Amino acid sequence: MANINQNITVKKDWLPTRKNDWTLANPWLWLAVGLAFAIWSWLWTFAFGDRASDYRVIVLALGLLLSGVGVWLRWNNRQILQLHSWRLPVALLLGCFFALLGLGVSALFVMSFFADASHGLKSAPLFLVWISTAPPCFFAARRCLNRNPAERVDRDAEEEVALAFVALAGICLIGSYTLYLGNHPTDWDTMRMFLRVISAISLYASALTLVSTALRRLMLSLLFTLHFAGISTAALSAPPAPWIVQQAWMRLFRPYLEFVYLNNAYHFYAPEPGPSSYLWFRIIYESPDGKSQDGQWYKIPQLDESGRIQHPVALDYQRFLSLTEAVAHPDPLPAEYLRDNTTEQWGPNPFYAKRLSLVPMPTQAHPIGQQQPKQLRIPMHPALPYLQQVSIPNDRSNRLLSSYARFVGRKFAVHPDPEKSDWTFKSVKIYRVVHWIPPVQWFLNKIEPTDPELYRPFFVGNFNADGRRQVDQDPYLFWLLPSIRDQLNDPDSQIRDYARLHAGDPNWIRRGSDQRWVKSGEEDPRP
């Protein structure tokens, strides 16, 4: 019996061993080749800049694929040593790396209390980063730097796995810079962010590989707890809500929830859903001689002229709706009155005064038809205060609108009419449309919930193909362009859609007799 126990002990101490297998089973070969491809693609971008060929993306993709194979091989053979002669240098390198990483996160957290707000360091979100990353980095560094040469060599295999994750993080970080072109910073921006997220996850996985099982479980439990706590604050922060919940949502969890896009849906259904947002694109084409223009509508989600959804499945509609809801975050409105520093007198803000001056006079029978040649005049919505008829997108919404404009410019670069294939894309007017929830009286009057009067378009800008908002001093920028019924609460009354008129659509009047969109002059005769 003693001999048997002795043999078992010797075998346990002997494992793991070196791997003497065929060359392609060595994970470090795959990682080295993947790193070489990633550096090659980055040097390609660095050397040629804007003239760099898109083939560099294929080289980067091959590097990421080979690196992923190397990490998988290293993780799959966690009981096998590959860098047996490099055990101490690897441990020293990992220990110093995680010590610097933990100190860096801690330093950023401390600096957030003293740094200016313009630096973007916020103490509350950084606290979540610090409490979830500093402990594993500290214990991983202590484990690598305070190693005992007499310890079992299976810990060396864990350090090799950690080194593989660090190498993958570096390769992904290099890849994010490969996709960056200074003159076109918005190209590949989503993929660059994805690679940086993978890099951060790989570093965190490397640290968790080196710590004890108890600490690993504790940190993962902490991450799950913080995740669901953030979701809870998003669901409970809708007014009326306790002060502590609103503060936790705004200051602590909101950056994370917006990053992973878990804020909208949970907040949207608590306590009840609000009106949804659509996006309407009016694509303007110009003739070769520059004397004529033509426009086409593109709507997200896709709707027909009657407001009916054209998506084949509900999931498709919901995913497109999430794109439009992402731009529904406004900035605070400017002040109604401003003080003139020269005269030291208060006066109305030109932003509001200019729009209010374009309201047609009530004595005019047909104000739009008469005034359009000189100045397009659009009435205000009769049921809303004028401060509720303006919505200015915030910075995040503006960046998304620019991205959507670039997509539309690429998708509709050619006129869909074959007879106008030589017409060029000029610009796209974007309208954020709030589909208002109809009141009870609406259904009592037998008016459809897809009635045009329920759609409230806000003009958010005229963009070129590069996604830049054109500075044309349009007085209706950020203002509501309503659809108004001639006879209130009459389902058979004709409707004037001023967003269509502003977009240059000649068919901007919906007749009550046949529900068709017609030009001015073809509307129903007035009683």
N, C-alpha and C positions, 0 to 999 in steps of 0.2 A: 504493500500500500504506500509506503514512504517513497519508493522509486517512482510509482505512478504520479504522486503529487509533485515530486521533483521535476519529472519530465513536463508536466503541465505548466509549472512555473517558468521553466526555461523557455518553453514555446511562447508563452504570453509575453515575456520580456523581449523576446527576439522580434516579434512583430511590432510595427510594420517593417518591411525590408525595402531594398532598392528594387526598382523595376528594370529588369533586363529583357526587354521585349523589342518588337520591331519598331522602326524609327517613327512611323506615323502615330504610334500610341503615346508619344511624348507630348504632353500638352504645351510645354514651353516652346517647342518648335512652331506650333500653330500660333501661339501668342506673339512670338517674335516676327513671324511673317505678317500677321495682322497689324502689328505695330509699324512694320516697315511700309505696308500699304497705306496706313493712315498718315504717316509722316510724308510719304510721297505725294498724297493728295493735298496735304496742307502746303507743302513746298510749291506745288503746282499753282495753288491759289496765291500764295505769297509772291511768287515770281512774276505772274502774268496779270494779277489783279482782275479788272473787268474783262480782260481779253482771255481769261482762263476758260478752257473748253469745259462743257458739261460732262465730258468723259471722266473728269476727276471725281464726280459723284459715283460713277461705277467703280472706280478704284477704291473709294472710301467704303462702298457697300461690301466689296470683297474683303476689305480689311476687317470690318465689323463682323462679317460672317465667320471668317477664320478665327477671330478672337473669341467669338461665342463658342466655337467648337473646342478651343483650347480650355476655356473655363469649364465647359461641360466635362471634358476628359479629366481635368484636375479634380473637379467635385465628385465625379463618379468613382475615382480611385483614391479616396481619402486615406486609405491605409497604405499607400505606396509612396515612397520617397523618390524624388527626382533630383533634388539639389542637395544631396547628402553632404558634399564637401563645402557647401555654402550655408550651412545651418546657422552659424553665429553671425555672419554678415547680414543675412536675411532678417534675423531677429533684431539686430541693432538698427537696421534700416526701418523696419516696421515700428519699432519702439519710438524712434525719433520722429517719424512721420505722424503717428497718432498723438504724441505729446504736443507737437506743434499745432496739429489740427484742433485738439481740445483747448489749448491755450488761445488759439485764434478765435474760436467761437466764444470763449469766455471774455476775451478782450472786446469783441464787438458788442456783447451784451452789456458790459460795463460802460463802453463808450456811448451806447444809446441813451444813457441818462444825461449825458453832457453835450452830445453833438447837436448841431443845428438841424432843424426839421428838413432843410433842403437836401441833406445827405441821404435821406430815405431810411435812416435807422430808427425803428420804432421798438420801444422796450417790450411791449406786450407780445408781439409775434416772435421777437428774438428770444423771449423767455421760453416759449415752446420749443424753439430750435435748441436752446442751450440745455434744457432739462432732458431732452431726448437724445442728444449727441454727446454732451460732455462726459457723462458717467461711463458709457462704453469706451470712449476714446481714452479716458484716464486709466481704466482697468486694463485695456488692451496694451497701452504703453507700459504699464507696470509689469504686466506678465512677460512682455518681450525683453525689457531691460533688466529685470531681476530674475533671469532664468538661472537654473541650476544645471550645470553640465551633467549631473548624475540623473536628471529626470528622464522619464521614458521618451523615446524618440517619436512616439505618436503625436506629441505636441509639435514636433518639427513639421509633420505632415499638415497639421492645422495651419501652421504659419505659411506653408506653401500655398494652401488654398486661399488664405487671406491675401498673399502677394498676388495671386492670380486675379482676385477681385480688384485690387488696386491697379493692376495693369489694365484691366478692362475699363476702369474709370478714366484712366489717363488717355486711352485710345478714344473713348467717347468724347472726352473734352477736346482732343485734337480734332476730331471729326466735326465738332460744332464750329470751330474756327475755319475749317475747310469750306463750310457752306456760307461763310460770311464774306460779302463783298461790300467794301466801304461805301461806294456810290449807290448801292442798292441794298440798304440794310433790312428792308422788309422781305426780301426774297429768302425763301427757305427758313423763315423765322420760326414757324411751328416745329419743323424738324430739328432746328438748332436747340430749341427749348427741350424737346423730347430727349435729345442726346445728353443734355446737361442734367436732366432729371435721372436718366439711367446712370450717369456718372455719380451723382449723389447717392443713389440707391446702392450702387456697387461699393462705394466707400463705407456706407453703413453696414452692409452685409459683411464686409471685411472685418470691421470692428467686432460685430457680433460673433464672428467665427472664433475670435481669440479669447473672448471672455468666458466665464464659467457658465454652466447650464442654468444655474439659479438666476444669475444676472441677466442672461439672455431671455429667459421667460419673463422676468420682471420688466425689462424694457419693452418687449413685445406687448405685454399686458398694458403697459403705460400708453403705448401708441394706440392700441384699440380703444382704451378709455378716453383719451383725448379726441380721437376721431368721432366717437359717438356722442361725446359731450358737445363737440362743435355742431353736430347735426341737431342735437337737442336745442341748443341756443338759437339756431336758425328757425326751427319750428315754433319756438316759444317767444320769440322776440317781437312778433307782430303786435301792435297796440290793441288793447291795453296789455302791458307786460310789466313784470317787476323791473325795477331800475337795475338790479344786479345782472339780470338776464340780458337786458339791452346793452349794458356796458361790456359784458363778456362777449356778446356777439360782435359788437362794433370794434372793440379794441383788441380782443384776443384772438378770436377764431375767424373773423371775416376774411383776412388775406388768404388763409389756407382754404376756406370753403370756396372762395372765388377762383382760386387756382385750380382746384379739382372739380369745379363747377357742381358743387353740392349745395350751393346757397339758394339758387333760384327755386328749384322744385319744392323743397321743404318749406321755404318761406312763402311760396305762392299759394299753397293749400292750407295756410294757417292764418286766420281762422276760416276764410272762404276765398275762392278764386276771384281774381280781379279781371279786368279787360285784357285781352291778349293784344300783342303787337304784330303787325305785318310789315313787310317792306315792298314798296312798289318802285320799280325802276323804269324810267322813261328814257329809252336809248335814242339819242339824236344822231342821225346820219346826215352827211353833207354831200351834195352832188359834186362831180369833178370840177365844175366851173365855179363852185362856191356860192352860187346864187339861190339854190334851193335846199331845203331841209326836209327830212322825213323822220317820224318817230315811231317806235315800237314799244309796247308794254311787256315787261317781264316782272312777274309777281312771285314773292316767296311768303308763305306757301302758295302753290299754284291755285288760282281761282279763275272761274270763267266769268263772263259778263254779268251773270246773275248772282255772283258771290258764292257759288257752289265749289266745294273742294274737289280738285282733280287728281289727288293722290290715290293710287290704287289701294293702299293699306293705311290703317291709322298710324302705325309706327312710323311710316315714312313722313306723314304729316307732322307728328310730334317732334321728330328730329329736325325738320326744317323750322318748326316753331321755336325750338331752342336757339337757333341762329338769330332769329328776329328779336327774341326776348333779351338777348345779350346786349343790344344797343338801346334798351329802354331805360338807361340810367342817366338822369339829367343832372346838370349843374345847377347851383342856386341862381335864381333870377337876379338880374341887375336891379339897382335901386330905381324907384319911380321918379325921383327928383335928384338933380345934381346941383352942386354949388359951383358957380362961376368964380374962379379965383381973381379975375380982374375986376368984376363988378361987385363981388361978394354977395351975390344974390342967388336965390334958389330958383331953378327952373325945371321943366319937365325933361326927362331923359330923352334924347333924340331917338333912341332905339324904339321907344313906345310911340313917341310923337309922330315919327315918320310913317309908321304903320297905321295909326289912327287917322292920319290925314288922307289916306287912300280909301277910306270907307265911302261908298257912293252916297250921295245925298238922297234922302227918302222921297223927295219930290220928283225924282227922275223915274220915268216909267220903265225904261230899259237902260239902266246905268251902264251895264257891261257892254252892250252893243254900241252905245254912244261914245264911251270914254276909252275903249280899248285902243283905237289908233294912236291916241296921245299918251295915255298912261293906263296900264291895266289896273282896274279898281275892283277889289274883292271885298265883300261885306264881312263883318265879324259874325261869329256864331251868335244867334239871338238869345240862346238859352244859357250862355256861359259868360262869366266876367272875363274881361280881356286879359287879366293876369293868368287865367287858366287856359288861355289860347296860345301860349308860348311855351316851348320846351327846348332847352339848349343842351345838347348831348355833352356828357363829360369827356374827359381825355380818353378813357378806355373805349367808350362808344365811338368816338371820332376815329380812333385807330382801326376799329373793326369796320366802320363804314368805308374807310379808305381801302381796306383789304377786299371788301365786297365789291367796291367799284372796280378794282383791278381785275377781279374775277369776271365781272360782267363785261369789261372791256376785252378780255381775252376770248370769252365764250361767244360774244356777238360782234367780233371784229369785222365780219362780213355781213352785209345786208341780207336778210333771209329771202328777199324777193330776187329771183334769178335775173330779172330784168334790170335790177339796180345793184348788181354785184360789184360795179365799179365805184359805188358810193362808199365813202370812208366814215369810220366811226369818229364822231366829234366829241361827244360828252354824254354823261348820263345824269339825269336828275333823280335824286333819291328822296322818297317820301316814307317816313315812318308812320304807319297807319295804326291807330288805336281802334280796335273793333269793340265798340261800347256794348255792354250788356243791356239789352232792352228792358225797360220797366214794365210793370204789369199792364199799365194802360196801353202799351204798345200792342200786346196780344189781344186785348179787348177790342181794339180797333182793327184787328185782323191784318196787321202789317207784318210782313216777313221779317224774321231775325237777321236775314241777309240783306235787308234794305240798304241802299246806298247812304241814307242819312245817318246810319249807325257807324259808318266808317269815317274816322276823323284823321285826315292826313296832316302831318307836320312836315313841311319842307325842310330838309336837313342839308341841302347843298347840291351844287352842280359840279360833278367831278370829271376830270379827264381820264384818259386810259391808264395813267400812272397812279391814279388814286389820290390826286391832289385836288382839294376843293378850289374851284375857280373864284377869284376875288372879283365878282361882278357887281357888288353892292346891291344885290337883290333885296328890296325892302321886305319881302315876304320870307326871308331866311329865318328858320326856326319858328315860324308862325303857323297856326292852324289854318288850313284852307278848307272851309266846310262844304258839306253838301246840304243844301237847304230846299225844303219842300215849299212849293208855292202856297198850298193850302195845308195848314197845320192839322195833323191827325187824319188826313184824308189819304187812304191807300191808293186812290186812283189819281192823285195829283202828280204833276210832273216835278222832277227834281233837277236842280242845277248843281253840278259837281264842279266846284271852282278849282279843285286840284287838277282835274283834267284840263280845264281852261289854262291854268298856269303852266302845265306841262306841254302845251301846244297841241293837244288833242282836239281836233275840230268837233268831234262827237262828244260834247260835254253836257248835253241835256237829255235826260231820260223821260220820254213821253209817258204819260199815264195811261194812254189808250192801249198801246201794244207793248209797253215796257222796253222799247228799243232806244238805244242811244243815237241821237241825231245831232245835226249841226244847228247853230243858231239860225233862226228863220224857219226851221222845220218843226218847231215845237207845237204843242196843242194850242189852238186859238184860245185866248183868254175869254172867260165868261163876261 
